[in-house]
Amino acid sequence: MELGSTAKYPKWATAYKFPAEEVLTRLKDIIFTVGRTGRITPNAILEPVILMGSTISRATLHNANFVYSKGLKIGDIVAIKKAGDVIPAVTEAKLERRTGNEKDFVMITSCPMCDTPLEKKEGQVDYFCPNPNCPARKINSLIHFVSRDAMNIEGLGDEIVEELYNLGFVKTIPDFYNLKTKKEQLLQFDGYGEISINKFLDNIEASKQNDLARVLYAIGIPGIGSKTAKVLAHRFKTMDLLMSQTIEELEKIPDIGHTLATNIYAYFEENQEFIQKLKDIGINMQEINGDRKEHELITDKKFVITGTIASYTRNEIKAILESYDGIVSESVSKNTDVVIVGDAPGSKYDKALKLNIPIWNEEKLQEVFSKLS
């Protein structure tokens, strides 16, 4: 009691994490889906079961190696839990429950959507559909483009995008920006009211003014997530300048290794006509939020946040750090510059101590933030 309390938690108390709840169900089948990059993912089809208040009937199995390592067979009784209390995950097969009627898992050799033979590069665990015209790849690329972290076009959910594709209205990304000429045709279909159509058409038009970082993430350069897109946008300011870089020049950027640099260079070599179409549509190709401030303790430094900070939410800390060009990561490594530690920090704190990484407690964080202009 003498230790006092933060605004949210008593400092004299100890927090314990309970083991994740597990339930048993039957693995009815394993089906395969195709991602926007062509990656093939096996998925478990489960007998519906209630887990932590929700009904679970599917779970990702990641890749063929995962299925083989777990020894899963179709028909097995399996244990499932929610990873991070959110994502359903198959943890094991109950071998003692086998009857002999189970079927071995067999990895497919051709794309389930377009029947193109799959490829697997040396050193990788994933299989890929190499066909750029595969319908599943195209639909998932379109869904990615309009998603929240990309162009953030509200009103265009996954099902609507897939329906627009199947109806023939949107086959490529530029087609989104031509939908305004197809309004009368769209109104002929069930489920497309004038209000909903006007909403997503307005949002599509507004997306032209998005920052360059969103555009870079949305176009789907292999290996480039939203964080790396922000780094590239801030470093080069314009799409044209980024497109003019060599592999060697790209490799000089922190966190851009040879593979990512090659991906970026190859993407722009192959997609110059596509980028020109986006320019012609009027999509912004410059960094808008470019006047970011700098601070010697934050700019270009890599941070990991662990535990609970009473003074700020995790998103608030992340937003402040990124506004000064700090980089927030989920995992601690030798390249981490600072670990910000709150109450009940867990294993990330222990790893930071082992690697002798500087640690900011809540008081240090408040001290740094209070001096920011």
C-alpha positions in Angstrom: 0.0 0.0 0.0 2.9 2.4 0.8 4.1 2.1 -2.8 1.1 4.1 -4.0 -0.8 3.9 -7.2 -0.7 5.2 -10.8 -3.8 6.8 -12.3 -5.0 3.3 -13.3 -3.2 0.6 -11.2 -1.8 0.0 -7.7 2.0 -0.2 -7.8 1.9 -2.7 -4.9 -0.1 -5.3 -6.9 1.2 -8.0 -9.2 -0.5 -8.7 -12.5 -0.8 -12.3 -13.7 -1.7 -13.5 -17.2 -4.0 -16.5 -17.2 -3.4 -19.2 -19.8 -5.5 -18.8 -22.9 -8.8 -20.8 -22.9 -8.7 -23.8 -25.1 -11.6 -25.8 -26.5 -11.8 -29.0 -28.6 -13.5 -29.3 -32.0 -13.2 -31.3 -35.2 -11.1 -30.3 -38.2 -13.6 -30.9 -40.9 -11.5 -29.8 -43.9 -8.5 -27.8 -45.0 -9.1 -25.3 -47.8 -6.7 -22.9 -49.6 -7.0 -19.1 -50.2 -4.9 -16.8 -52.4 -3.6 -13.5 -51.1 -2.9 -10.3 -53.1 0.7 -11.3 -53.5 -0.2 -14.8 -54.7 0.6 -16.4 -51.4 -1.3 -19.6 -50.8 -2.6 -20.1 -47.2 -4.2 -23.3 -45.9 -7.2 -22.6 -43.6 -8.9 -24.9 -41.1 -12.6 -25.5 -41.5 -13.9 -26.4 -38.1 -17.1 -27.7 -36.5 -18.5 -24.5 -35.1 -17.6 -24.1 -31.4 -18.0 -21.3 -28.9 -14.7 -19.9 -27.6 -14.5 -16.8 -25.4 -18.0 -15.7 -26.3 -17.8 -16.1 -30.1 -18.5 -18.9 -32.5 -15.4 -20.2 -34.3 -15.6 -22.1 -37.5 -12.4 -21.2 -39.3 -8.7 -20.6 -38.4 -5.6 -19.9 -40.5 -3.0 -22.7 -40.7 -0.4 -20.3 -42.1 1.5 -22.6 -44.5 2.1 -26.2 -45.3 5.1 -26.5 -42.9 2.8 -25.4 -40.1 0.3 -28.2 -40.9 3.0 -30.8 -41.1 4.8 -29.7 -37.9 1.5 -30.0 -36.0 0.8 -33.4 -37.6 -2.8 -32.3 -38.5 -5.1 -34.6 -40.4 -8.6 -33.9 -41.8 -11.0 -35.4 -39.3 -8.8 -34.8 -36.2 -10.1 -33.6 -32.9 -8.0 -30.4 -32.4 -7.5 -27.9 -29.7 -8.0 -24.3 -30.5 -7.4 -21.0 -28.7 -7.5 -17.3 -29.4 -4.0 -16.0 -29.9 -3.7 -12.7 -28.1 -7.4 -13.3 -27.1 -8.4 -12.3 -30.6 -7.2 -14.6 -33.5 -8.4 -18.2 -33.6 -5.4 -20.6 -33.7 -5.1 -24.4 -33.9 -2.7 -25.6 -31.3 -2.6 -29.4 -31.6 -4.3 -32.5 -32.7 -5.5 -34.9 -30.1 -3.8 -38.1 -31.3 -5.5 -40.3 -28.7 -8.9 -39.3 -30.3 -8.1 -40.7 -33.7 -10.2 -43.4 -35.2 -8.2 -44.3 -38.3 -10.7 -42.6 -40.6 -8.7 -39.3 -40.7 -7.2 -38.2 -44.0 -3.6 -37.0 -44.5 -3.0 -33.3 -45.4 -1.8 -32.9 -49.0 -0.5 -29.6 -50.2 -2.0 -28.5 -53.5 0.3 -28.0 -56.5 -1.8 -25.5 -58.5 -3.7 -22.4 -57.7 -7.3 -23.1 -56.5 -8.6 -20.1 -58.4 -6.8 -20.1 -61.8 -5.1 -23.6 -61.8 -1.7 -22.1 -62.5 1.2 -24.3 -61.1 2.4 -23.0 -57.8 5.9 -21.9 -57.1 8.1 -22.0 -54.0 11.3 -20.1 -53.9 14.4 -21.5 -52.3 14.6 -20.7 -48.6 10.9 -19.8 -48.3 8.1 -21.8 -46.6 5.2 -20.3 -48.7 3.9 -21.4 -52.0 2.8 -18.7 -54.5 0.5 -18.4 -57.5 2.7 -16.6 -60.1 -0.2 -15.6 -62.3 -0.6 -11.8 -62.1 -4.1 -12.2 -63.7 -5.3 -14.6 -61.1 -8.8 -13.4 -60.0 -8.2 -14.0 -56.3 -4.9 -12.0 -56.4 -6.7 -9.1 -58.3 -9.6 -9.0 -55.8 -7.4 -9.0 -52.8 -5.2 -6.3 -54.3 -8.3 -4.1 -54.8 -9.5 -4.8 -51.3 -6.0 -3.8 -50.0 -6.0 -0.6 -52.0 -9.2 0.7 -50.4 -8.4 -0.6 -46.8 -8.2 1.6 -43.7 -4.4 1.8 -43.6 -4.1 2.3 -47.3 -6.4 4.7 -49.2 -9.0 4.4 -46.4 -12.1 4.6 -48.7 -15.1 4.2 -46.5 -18.1 2.5 -48.0 -16.0 0.0 -50.0 -15.9 -3.1 -47.8 -14.5 -6.5 -48.8 -17.8 -7.8 -50.1 -18.7 -4.7 -52.1 -15.2 -4.7 -53.7 -15.6 -8.4 -54.6 -19.1 -7.8 -56.0 -17.9 -4.8 -58.1 -15.2 -7.0 -59.5 -17.6 -9.8 -60.3 -20.1 -7.4 -61.9 -17.3 -6.1 -64.1 -17.2 -2.5 -62.8 -13.8 -2.7 -61.1 -11.1 -4.9 -62.6 -8.1 -2.6 -61.9 -7.3 0.1 -59.3 -7.9 3.0 -61.8 -11.4 1.6 -62.3 -12.4 2.8 -58.8 -11.9 6.4 -60.0 -14.1 5.8 -63.1 -17.1 4.5 -61.1 -18.6 8.0 -61.1 -19.4 7.5 -64.7 -21.2 4.2 -63.9 -23.6 5.5 -61.3 -26.8 4.9 -63.3 -25.7 1.4 -64.1 -24.9 0.6 -60.4 -28.4 1.8 -59.4 -29.8 -1.1 -61.4 -28.4 -3.7 -59.0 -30.0 -4.7 -55.7 -28.2 -3.3 -52.7 -26.9 -0.2 -54.4 -29.0 2.7 -53.2 -28.3 6.3 -54.2 -27.2 7.3 -50.7 -24.6 4.5 -50.4 -23.3 5.0 -53.9 -22.9 8.8 -53.4 -21.1 8.1 -50.1 -18.4 5.8 -51.6 -18.1 8.0 -54.7 -17.4 11.0 -52.6 -14.8 9.0 -50.5 -13.1 7.8 -53.7 -12.8 11.3 -54.9 -11.5 12.5 -51.6 -8.8 9.8 -51.5 -7.0 11.5 -54.3 -5.7 13.9 -51.7 -4.1 11.2 -49.5 -0.5 11.5 -48.4 2.2 9.8 -50.5 2.8 7.3 -47.7 -0.8 5.9 -48.0 -0.4 5.7 -51.8 2.9 3.7 -51.5 1.3 1.3 -49.1 -1.9 1.0 -51.1 -0.3 0.0 -54.4 1.1 -3.1 -52.9 4.9 -3.1 -53.3 6.0 -6.6 -52.1 7.3 -6.4 -48.5 6.4 -2.7 -48.0 4.1 -2.2 -45.0 2.6 1.1 -43.8 5.6 1.9 -41.6 8.2 1.5 -44.4 5.9 3.5 -46.7 6.0 6.4 -44.3 9.8 6.2 -44.2 10.1 6.2 -48.0 7.6 9.1 -48.3 9.4 11.2 -45.8 12.8 10.4 -47.3 12.0 11.2 -50.9 9.0 13.5 -50.7 7.7 12.7 -54.2 6.9 9.5 -56.1 9.1 10.6 -59.0 12.2 11.0 -56.8 11.6 7.6 -55.2 11.1 5.9 -58.6 14.5 7.3 -59.8 16.5 5.6 -57.1 18.8 2.7 -57.7 18.9 -0.5 -55.6 22.2 0.7 -54.1 20.7 4.0 -53.1 17.6 2.4 -51.6 19.8 0.1 -49.5 21.3 3.1 -47.7 17.9 3.8 -46.0 17.6 2.3 -42.5 15.6 -0.9 -42.4 15.7 -1.3 -46.2 17.8 -4.3 -46.9 18.8 -5.8 -50.3 15.6 -7.7 -50.7 13.3 -4.8 -50.0 15.4 -2.5 -52.1 15.2 -5.0 -55.0 11.4 -5.2 -54.6 11.0 -1.5 -54.7 13.2 -1.0 -57.7 11.6 -4.0 -59.6 8.1 -2.8 -58.8 8.6 0.7 -60.3 10.5 -0.8 -63.3 7.4 -3.0 -64.1 4.6 -0.5 -63.2 5.6 2.8 -64.7 2.5 2.9 -66.9 0.3 2.1 -63.9 1.8 4.9 -61.8 1.3 7.3 -64.7 -2.4 6.3 -64.8 -2.7 7.2 -61.1 -1.1 10.5 -61.8 -3.5 11.2 -64.7 -6.4 10.4 -62.4 -5.2 13.2 -60.1 -3.9 11.1 -57.2 -1.5 13.0 -55.1 2.1 11.9 -55.5 3.8 14.0 -52.8 4.3 13.9 -49.1 1.7 16.2 -47.6 2.6 15.8 -43.9 6.2 16.7 -44.6 6.9 19.4 -42.1 7.7 17.1 -39.3 9.7 18.3 -36.4 13.0 16.7 -35.2 14.3 15.9 -31.8 17.7 14.4 -31.1 16.2 11.7 -28.7 13.5 10.6 -31.0 14.2 11.3 -34.7 15.4 8.2 -36.6 15.4 6.2 -33.3 13.6 2.8 -32.9 11.3 2.4 -30.0 9.4 -0.5 -28.4 6.6 0.1 -25.9 5.8 -2.5 -23.2 3.6 -2.4 -20.2 0.9 0.1 -19.2 1.7 3.8 -19.2 -0.8 5.8 -17.0 -0.1 9.2 -18.6 -0.6 8.2 -22.2 -2.3 5.5 -24.2 0.0 3.4 -26.4 -1.5 5.0 -29.5 -0.8 8.5 -28.1 2.8 7.6 -27.5 3.2 6.1 -30.9 1.6 9.2 -32.6 4.0 11.6 -30.8 7.1 9.6 -31.6 6.2 9.2 -35.2 5.4 12.9 -35.5 9.1 13.4 -34.8 10.2 10.6 -37.1 10.6 8.0 -34.4 10.0 4.4 -35.5 7.8 2.3 -33.3 8.3 -1.5 -33.4 6.6 -4.5 -31.8 9.7 -6.5 -30.9 13.0 -5.8 -29.2 16.2 -6.4 -31.1 19.8 -5.3 -31.1 18.7 -2.5 -33.4 16.2 -1.1 -30.9 17.3 2.3 -29.5 14.9 2.7 -26.6 12.4 0.5 -24.8 9.6 2.5 -23.1 8.5 0.6 -20.0 5.2 0.9 -18.0 3.6 -1.3 -15.4 3.7 -5.1 -15.9 6.2 -4.8 -18.9 6.8 -8.5 -19.5 9.5 -10.3 -21.5 10.4 -7.2 -23.7 11.7 -5.5 -20.7 13.9 -8.5 -19.8 15.3 -8.7 -23.3 16.1 -5.0 -23.2 18.1 -5.5 -20.1 20.0 -8.4 -21.6 20.9 -6.3 -24.7 21.7 -3.2 -22.6 19.2 -1.1 -24.5 18.3 2.3 -22.9 15.0 2.1 -21.0 12.6 5.0 -20.4 10.2 4.7 -17.6 7.1 6.8 -17.3 8.9 9.7 -15.6 11.6 9.8 -18.3 8.9 9.7 -21.1 7.1 12.6 -19.5 10.3 14.5 -19.2 11.1 14.1 -22.9 7.6 14.8 -24.1 7.3 17.9 -21.9 10.3 19.5 -23.8 8.9 18.9 -27.2 7.8 22.0 -29.1 
